[in-house]
Amino acid sequence: LTQFYYFCFMEIIIRKATKNDLPEVLNLIKELALFEKQPQEVTITLKQLEEDGFGNHPLYWIILAENNNEIVGMSFYYIRYSTWKGRCLYLEDLVVKEAYKQKGIGSLLFKATLDAAKEMNAKLMTWQVLDWNEPAIEFYKKFNAELDEEWLNGKIRL
């Protein structure tokens, strides 16, 4: 999966995450929560991330974007199952550090995630986007994504 891309004065490496990357992954999760005005909602720990992503039965995978040994973005995804379609990839989070936005890194991560979906023979790739996040909505539209206004999200806190 490791791929190299060159942009003006930047060498971006796209690669799979390892356990050693989890502290920076947690920082990206917190950065996204702050952007989404929900920092208090992040309760996951490094231990949980390690157990759930790098144990005997991983529950998620991460693709990272790296520049000069600095992690600058990530795609965090897992498999969901549709009774209508079968195996699907669910993109939980696509995050690029603020200083690296508008440089094509999000597109690289999104394309790498689409490739991962194809490799696992997924029938769909799905995700959510906040209705007020216009830059993200415009980003997904560039990929001809279908954004659904019909379905409502449900959740129960346990």
KEPAVEX-410259 format. One record per atom (N, C-alpha, C, O, CB): residue in one letter; y, x, z. Coordinates in pm, whole numbers, padded with zeros to 5 digits, always signed. Each point is the difference from the previous one (the first is absolute). Glycine has a CB too. Layout:
// KEPAVEX-410259
AYXZ/...
// end
This chain:
// KEPAVEX-410259
L-00121+00081+00000/L+00121-00081+00000/L+00126+00085+00000/L+00105-00048-00045/L-00231-00129+00164/T+00120+00300-00071/T+00122+00079+00011/T+00064+00017-00138/T-00063+00049-00093/T-00030+00071+00294/Q+00218-00161-00210/Q+00074+00009-00126/Q+00135+00063+00028/Q+00056-00016+00109/Q-00173-00188-00203/F+00169+00277-00004/F+00128+00068+00014/F+00101-00059-00099/F-00034-00026-00115/F-00082+00237+00193/Y+00238-00231-00032/Y+00108-00050-00085/Y+00123+00083+00028/Y+00026+00040+00113/Y-00122-00276-00115/Y+00172+00263-00102/Y+00120+00079+00016/Y+00122-00084-00037/Y+00007-00058-00108/Y-00135+00269+00057/F+00224-00216+00142/F+00127-00066-00023/F+00108+00107+00022/F-00030+00108+00050/F-00057-00340+00023/C+00207+00203-00109/C+00108+00097+00017/C-00009+00066+00138/C+00029-00064+00101/C+00117-00070-00257/F-00183+00257+00160/F-00006+00081+00122/F-00102-00050+00103/F+00002+00043+00115/F+00236+00010-00154/M-00327-00144-00002/M-00101-00050+00094/M-00137+00009-00064/M-00018-00030-00118/M+00185-00124+00225/E-00264+00195-00027/E-00140-00006-00040/E-00066-00103+00092/E-00014+00023+00120/E+00010+00222-00202/I-00036-00356+00027/I-00061-00107+00078/I-00151+00009-00017/I-00052+00003-00111/I+00256-00152+00085/I-00273+00152+00137/I-00146-00001+00001/I-00046-00136+00051/I+00046-00046+00105/I-00058+00298-00068/I-00075-00316-00110/I-00061-00126+00040/I-00143+00032+00043/I-00077+00056-00078/I+00223-00197-00081/R-00180+00106+00284/R-00133+00035+00051/R-00045-00100+00105/R+00079-00079+00051/R-00032+00320-00096/K-00177-00236+00076/K-00054-00083+00107/K+00040+00058+00135/K+00014+00121+00015/K-00209-00190-00161/A+00214-00018+00242/A+00037+00042+00136/A-00123+00054+00073/A-00114-00036-00030/A+00299-00135+00036/T-00159+00257+00090/T-00102+00049+00092/T+00040-00039+00143/T+00110-00049+00023/T-00167+00244-00179/K-00034-00174+00250/K+00032-00028+00141/K+00125+00075+00045/K+00079-00052+00078/K-00321+00014-00034/N+00258+00160-00092/N+00115+00081+00041/N+00134-00059-00044/N+00104+00036+00055/N-00251+00162-00068/D+00144-00288-00085/D+00123-00062-00049/D+00044-00119+00084/D+00112-00050-00018/D-00174+00126-00209/L-00022-00122+00317/L+00028-00126+00070/L+00129-00002+00082/L+00065-00104+00004/L-00308+00075+00003/P+00285+00138+00058/P+00129-00006+00070/P+00115-00034-00096/P+00088-00079+00034/P-00174+00247+00133/E+00086-00108-00285/E+00107-00030-00096/E-00017-00140-00058/E+00099-00066-00031/E-00080+00310-00023/V-00144-00289+00037/V-00025-00138-00045/V+00059-00098+00101/V+00066-00097-00039/V-00278+00170-00079/L+00190-00047+00245/L+00057-00088+00103/L+00152+00001-00005/L+00063-00104+00020/L-00263+00147+00125/N+00260+00071-00173/N+00146+00006-00016/N+00047-00087-00117/N+00101-00069+00010/N-00101+00301+00086/L-00075-00229-00207/L+00036-00084-00114/L-00015-00148+00033/L+00082-00082-00041/L-00155+00266-00114/I-00031-00218+00230/I-00019-00139+00043/I+00120-00045+00083/I+00052-00110-00019/I-00303+00139+00018/K+00295+00056+00092/K+00115-00033+00085/K+00129-00007-00081/K+00086-00085+00028/K-00201+00195+00165/E+00130-00024-00292/E+00119-00004-00085/E+00005-00132-00078/E+00106-00061-00013/E-00110+00313-00008/L-00111-00296-00029/L-00004-00128-00071/L+00032-00116+00093/L+00075-00090-00037/L-00245+00186-00120/A+00114-00093+00277/A+00026-00108+00096/A+00148-00007+00035/A+00055-00109+00016/A-00287+00137+00077/L+00295+00085-00082/L+00145+00003+00028/L+00078-00060-00118/L+00092-00079+00020/L-00123+00285+00125/F-00008-00168-00268/F+00064-00056-00119/F-00017-00152-00005/F+00092-00072-00040/F-00133+00288-00083/E-00076-00264+00163/E-00029-00143-00003/E+00050-00072+00126/E-00030-00117+00021/E-00169+00166-00162/K+00275+00022+00223/K+00063-00055+00120/K-00102-00050+00103/K+00024-00099+00070/K+00170+00034-00212/Q-00306+00134+00150/Q-00107-00037+00093/Q-00059+00122+00072/Q-00122+00006+00014/Q+00071-00204-00161/P+00129+00295+00192/P-00060+00121+00058/P-00086-00027+00123/P-00094+00074+00027/P+00288+00050-00113/Q-00162-00230+00159/Q-00076-00032+00122/Q-00141-00048-00032/Q-00084-00005+00090/Q+00298-00054+00021/E-00242+00024-00234/E-00132-00052-00037/E-00105+00109-00020/E-00119-00031-00006/E+00235-00159-00100/V-00075+00316+00095/V-00096+00109-00020/V-00063+00036+00134/V+00065+00059+00086/V+00067+00030-00285/T-00258-00127+00216/T-00072+00030+00123/T-00123+00088-00025/T-00067+00040+00095/T+00147-00258-00002/I-00109+00248-00218/I-00117+00081-00032/I+00019+00142+00052/I+00112+00051+00007/I-00157-00192-00212/T-00065+00205+00240/T+00004+00136+00052/T-00068+00095-00099/T-00072-00042-00090/T+00071-00044+00328/L+00025+00215-00218/L-00068+00100-00082/L-00152-00011+00016/L-00074+00014-00096/L+00273+00139+00117/K-00243-00179+00102/K-00143-00012+00026/K-00060-00116-00080/K-00106+00014-00060/K+00140+00081+00291/Q+00035-00209-00232/Q-00048-00115-00078/Q-00005+00033-00148/Q-00098-00031-00068/Q+00192-00124+00239/L+00012+00217-00221/L+00004+00037-00142/L-00117+00092-00035/L-00063-00015-00104/L+00314-00009+00105/E-00278+00120+00086/E-00109+00094-00025/E-00136-00071+00002/E-00081+00019-00090/E+00218+00165+00192/E-00161-00265+00000/E-00127-00071+00011/E-00021-00095-00118/E-00110-00007-00056/E+00124+00024+00305/D+00090-00091-00285/D-00014-00102-00103/D-00001+00055-00142/D-00058-00062-00090/D+00170-00092+00245/G-00050+00268-00177/G+00006+00054-00135/G-00092+00116-00028/G-00027+00032-00116/G+00256-00106+00115/F-00279+00139+00107/F-00079+00120-00021/F-00130-00001+00079/F-00061+00105+00021/F+00271+00017-00063/G-00253-00240+00086/G-00127-00015+00069/G-00113-00018-00101/G+00015+00030-00118/G+00102-00130+00316/N-00232+00050-00149/N-00117-00019-00086/N+00021-00106-00107/N-00057+00008-00109/N-00084+00061+00301/H+00224-00169-00162/H+00025-00109-00096/H+00152-00019-00012/H+00058-00086+00066/H-00279-00028-00007/P+00285+00195-00145/P+00146-00009-00012/P+00046-00141-00037/P-00059-00066-00086/P+00063+00306+00019/L+00101-00284+00132/L+00057-00132-00026/L+00120+00007-00094/L+00047-00103-00048/L-00126+00030+00273/Y+00128+00193-00252/Y+00115+00017-00088/Y-00003+00139-00062/Y-00076+00087+00042/Y+00211-00248+00097/W-00050+00179-00240/W+00020+00129-00065/W+00148+00020-00023/W+00078-00096-00003/W-00306+00085-00108/I+00267+00137+00094/I+00141+00034-00019/I+00011+00102-00113/I-00075+00097-00007/I+00128-00144+00251/I+00042+00022-00332/I+00039+00097-00102/I+00140+00049+00039/I+00088-00080+00031/I-00230-00031-00217/L+00160+00242+00183/L+00128+00059+00042/L+00074+00063-00118/L-00061+00044-00097/L-00037-00003+00323/A+00229-00038-00214/A+00087+00078-00088/A+00058+00112+00085/A+00049-00022+00110/A+00006-00179-00261/E-00061+00321+00098/E+00042+00117+00076/E+00095+00085-00085/E-00023+00017-00120/E-00195-00018+00251/N+00322+00053-00070/N+00094+00090-00065/N+00023+00119+00091/N+00045-00017+00114/N+00067-00175-00239/N-00142+00312+00078/N+00017+00122+00081/N-00065-00013+00137/N+00062+00032+00102/N+00152+00014-00223/N-00338-00092+00123/N-00078-00018+00124/N+00058-00105+00093/N-00040-00006+00117/N-00026+00242-00137/E+00158-00320-00027/E+00054-00110+00079/E-00052-00131-00059/E+00013-00025-00119/E+00195+00159+00179/I-00268-00217+00025/I-00044-00131-00045/I+00123-00087-00015/I+00076-00020+00095/I-00302+00044+00021/V+00245-00077-00239/V+00122-00075-00029/V-00028-00147-00034/V+00093-00078-00020/V+00009+00290-00062/G-00230-00248+00077/G-00033-00139-00029/G-00149-00023+00013/G-00080+00093+00003/G+00276-00109-00154/M-00231-00114+00157/M-00142-00034+00011/M-00027-00138-00056/M+00087-00087-00007/M-00105+00232+00208/S-00107-00162-00241/S-00057-00129-00034/S-00115-00021+00097/S-00092+00083+00007/S+00159-00069-00256/F-00064-00122+00323/F-00098-00030+00105/F-00072-00127-00045/F+00063-00105-00014/F+00076+00213+00203/Y-00270-00101-00212/Y-00072-00114-00057/Y-00140-00016+00058/Y-00053+00090+00065/Y+00184-00060-00274/Y-00188-00147+00183/Y-00136-00028+00042/Y-00062-00103-00094/Y+00068-00056-00086/Y-00009+00108+00327/I-00187-00076-00223/I-00070-00098-00082/I+00007-00136+00068/I-00024-00011+00120/I-00131+00189-00213/R+00187-00280+00016/R-00012-00138+00045/R-00095-00067-00097/R-00022+00050-00111/R+00256-00057+00215/Y-00288-00103-00065/Y-00097-00067-00084/Y+00047-00141-00032/Y+00038-00076+00089/Y-00222+00213+00011/S+00180-00171-00227/S+00038-00132-00046/S-00125-00078-00037/S-00085+00048-00075/S+00308+00039-00009/T-00234-00207+00137/T-00116-00082-00037/T+00008-00043-00146/T-00100-00041-00058/T+00083-00041+00294/W+00134+00092-00296/W+00015-00037-00141/W-00018+00119-00093/W-00052-00016-00111/W+00207-00165+00181/K-00114+00300-00026/K+00002+00117-00089/K-00096+00111+00040/K-00045+00076-00086/K+00278-00132+00040/G-00264+00066+00175/G-00082+00112+00047/G+00088+00105+00064/G+00099-00032+00067/G-00267-00012-00247/R+00132+00170+00160/R+00069+00113+00064/R+00144+00012-00052/R+00025-00005-00120/R-00245+00125+00146/C+00314-00106+00068/C+00141+00017-00031/C+00055+00114+00085/C-00050+00027+00109/C+00075-00274-00169/L+00077+00312+00010/L+00070+00101+00078/L+00127-00066+00054/L+00076-00061-00074/L-00170+00255-00065/Y+00114-00180+00270/Y+00122-00051+00062/Y+00088+00119+00036/Y-00038+00086+00079/Y-00082-00292+00011/L+00238+00210-00149/L+00098+00104+00029/L+00080-00044+00122/L+00088-00086-00010/L-00073+00156-00235/E-00046-00012+00358/E+00067-00037+00125/E+00144+00050+00002/E+00092-00075+00031/E-00313+00080+00088/D+00239+00122-00151/D+00134+00058+00002/D+00016+00104-00110/D-00090+00080-00024/D+00103-00121+00270/L+00099+00037-00311/L+00044+00105-00092/L+00134+00047+00055/L+00097-00075+00000/L-00220-00025-00207/V+00127+00224+00253/V+00117+00051+00070/V+00044+00132-00063/V-00082+00089-00023/V+00010-00203+00236/V+00200+00126-00239/V+00060+00127-00043/V+00117+00026+00094/V+00083-00087+00023/V-00155+00058-00269/K+00078+00151+00298/K+00111+00035+00089/K+00133-00025-00071/K+00013+00020-00120/K-00156+00152+00236/E+00240-00216-00039/E+00130-00037-00055/E+00060+00108-00090/E+00052-00031-00107/E-00015-00107+00311/A-00045+00263-00162/A+00061+00110-00076/A-00070+00023-00134/A+00054+00070-00086/A+00012+00035+00302/Y-00184-00162-00235/Y-00077+00023-00123/Y-00012-00124-00088/Y-00070+00001-00101/Y-00056+00172+00225/K+00195-00280-00086/K-00004-00122-00082/K+00076+00021-00130/K+00089+00085-00008/K-00107-00226+00216/Q-00017+00063-00309/Q+00063+00005-00132/Q-00029+00131-00073/Q+00078+00043-00085/Q+00101-00192+00172/K-00292+00213-00055/K-00038+00124-00067/K-00135-00013-00071/K-00055+00099-00048/K+00185+00029+00220/G-00184-00249-00177/G-00126-00023-00069/G-00124+00016+00086/G-00112-00018-00048/G+00226+00095-00152/I-00097-00045+00327/I-00114+00023+00088/I-00074-00130+00028/I-00123+00000+00004/I+00244+00194+00099/G-00049-00304-00082/G-00064-00128+00021/G-00088-00038-00119/G-00111-00051+00019/G+00303-00020+00124/S-00144+00096-00263/S-00079-00030-00120/S-00127+00084-00005/S-00107-00050-00037/S+00317-00011-00084/L-00199+00188+00157/L-00119+00086+00002/L-00104-00053+00100/L-00119-00007-00031/L+00261+00205-00033/L-00095-00236+00182/L-00091-00053+00102/L-00061-00132-00045/L-00120-00023+00020/L+00254+00137+00158/F-00054-00201-00236/F-00048-00131-00046/F-00105+00018-00109/F-00104-00065+00002/F+00327-00040+00056/K-00197+00193-00153/K-00096+00026-00108/K-00129+00061+00055/K-00109-00035-00046/K+00299+00068-00115/A-00179+00056+00258/A-00120+00059+00060/A-00081-00107+00073/A-00123+00006+00003/A+00243+00214+00022/T-00052-00317+00035/T-00068-00109+00068/T-00067-00092-00100/T-00112-00046+00023/T+00277+00059+00165/L-00099-00040-00300/L-00064-00077-00107/L-00125+00071-00050/L-00102-00064-00026/L+00326-00029-00042/D-00217+00225+00055/D-00117+00078-00041/D-00113-00013+00102/D-00116-00013-00037/D+00266+00174-00084/A-00115-00157+00250/A-00101-00016+00105/A-00065-00137-00009/A-00121-00012+00018/A+00249+00169+00131/A-00049-00261-00178/A-00054-00135-00015/A-00099-00005-00117/A-00106-00061+00011/A+00319-00036+00085/K-00176+00160-00206/K-00089+00002-00116/K-00128+00076+00030/K-00109-00041-00040/K+00308+00027-00112/E-00187+00126+00223/E-00118+00081+00036/E-00098-00078+00086/E-00121+00019-00011/E+00262+00186-00002/M-00091-00293+00099/M-00090-00077+00087/M-00040-00133-00064/M-00060-00085+00064/M+00166+00191+00135/N-00071-00122-00328/N-00032-00123-00074/N+00060-00125+00063/N-00062-00106+00000/N-00147+00215-00074/A+00329-00095+00127/A+00069-00115+00058/A+00045-00093-00113/A+00032+00045-00109/A+00044+00093+00308/K-00075-00265-00170/K+00042-00100-00099/K+00150-00028+00008/K+00060-00045-00097/K-00288-00056+00109/L+00288+00126+00104/L+00143-00022+00022/L+00053+00108+00092/L-00074+00059+00079/L+00046-00307-00111/M+00157+00273+00021/M+00070+00077+00101/M+00111-00093+00048/M+00079-00051-00079/M-00133+00283-00025/T+00060-00254+00235/T+00098-00091+00057/T+00080+00070+00109/T-00042+00102+00054/T-00106-00298-00107/W+00265+00138+00083/W+00088+00051+00105/W+00102-00107+00033/W+00004-00105-00065/W-00036+00344-00012/Q+00112-00212+00176/Q+00111-00088+00038/Q+00130+00077-00014/Q+00003+00123+00011/Q-00151-00255+00147/V+00254+00058-00181/V+00134+00060-00002/V+00094-00102+00064/V-00008-00120-00028/V-00040+00260-00183/L+00135-00092+00296/L+00095-00088+00065/L+00097-00059-00103/L+00045+00071-00090/L-00064+00063+00304/D+00051-00261-00199/D+00084-00066-00100/D+00142+00055-00008/D+00069-00022-00099/D-00205-00180+00137/W+00180+00274+00065/W+00134+00059-00002/W+00002+00143-00051/W+00107+00059-00016/W-00049-00206+00205/N-00176+00206-00214/N-00008+00139-00042/N+00011+00009-00153/N-00099+00026-00069/N-00045+00029+00271/E+00264-00075-00251/E+00025-00001-00145/E-00043+00129-00071/E-00057-00008-00108/E+00246-00146+00153/P-00162+00273+00012/P-00045+00121-00070/P-00152+00003-00020/P-00048+00041-00105/P+00243+00081+00202/A-00270-00166+00004/A-00146-00003-00013/A-00043-00105-00102/A-00090+00025-00081/A+00067+00052+00319/I+00085-00192-00236/I-00034-00105-00096/I+00024+00050-00142/I-00084-00020-00088/I+00144-00158+00258/E+00053+00241-00193/E+00029+00054-00134/E-00099+00110-00038/E-00040+00010-00116/E+00283-00065+00150/F-00281+00138+00064/F-00100+00105-00024/F-00130-00062-00051/F-00053+00044-00102/F+00157+00100+00283/Y-00156-00244-00112/Y-00126-00061-00040/Y+00010-00071-00134/Y-00096-00003-00077/Y+00039-00025+00318/K+00171-00029-00271/K+00019-00067-00129/K-00012+00098-00116/K-00041-00039-00109/K+00190-00128+00220/K-00114+00295-00088/K-00014+00101-00105/K-00146+00018-00042/K-00028+00046-00111/K+00230+00070+00201/F-00294-00152-00003/F-00142+00010-00028/F-00057-00133-00051/F-00121-00016-00011/F+00102+00195+00186/N+00108-00274-00204/N-00041-00135-00044/N-00083-00072+00106/N-00091-00077-00031/N+00093+00158-00205/A+00030-00056+00362/A-00070-00064+00110/A+00035-00148+00008/A+00113-00040-00031/A-00115+00257+00157/E-00094-00296-00085/E+00023-00141+00026/E+00038-00015+00147/E-00078+00037+00088/E-00086-00109-00270/L+00281+00020+00209/L+00043-00022+00138/L-00008-00149+00028/L+00065-00081-00066/L+00089+00285+00061/D-00236-00239+00102/D-00034-00139+00027/D+00095-00060+00101/D+00016+00053+00110/D-00255-00003-00161/E+00301-00160+00015/E+00089-00071+00094/E-00068-00123+00057/E+00061-00075+00077/E+00137+00159-00204/E-00324-00105+00091/E-00071-00122+00040/E-00073+00015+00134/E-00001-00093+00081/E-00025+00040-00321/W-00034+00169+00262/W-00083+00020+00119/W+00085+00042+00119/W+00093+00080-00014/W-00287-00017-00131/L+00164-00117+00261/L+00066+00039+00124/L-00094+00090+00080/L-00122-00018-00005/L+00259-00197+00009/N-00082+00310+00069/N-00080+00088+00082/N-00024-00064+00136/N+00092-00058+00058/N-00001+00258-00179/G-00211-00189+00172/G-00033-00049+00132/G-00048+00113+00088/G-00059+00096-00050/G+00002-00320-00045/K+00080+00215+00224/K-00052+00101+00094/K-00006-00060+00139/K+00075-00092+00034/K+00019+00280-00173/I-00185-00135+00217/I-00013-00035+00141/I-00004+00132+00077/I-00083+00086-00031/I-00042-00307-00018/R+00209+00237+00145/R+00000+00122+00081/R-00110-00010+00106/R-00012-00100+00070/R+00261+00134-00108/L-00329+00070+00046/L-00111+00003+00095/L+00024+00099+00111/L-00083+00015+00089/L-00072-00081-00270/
// end
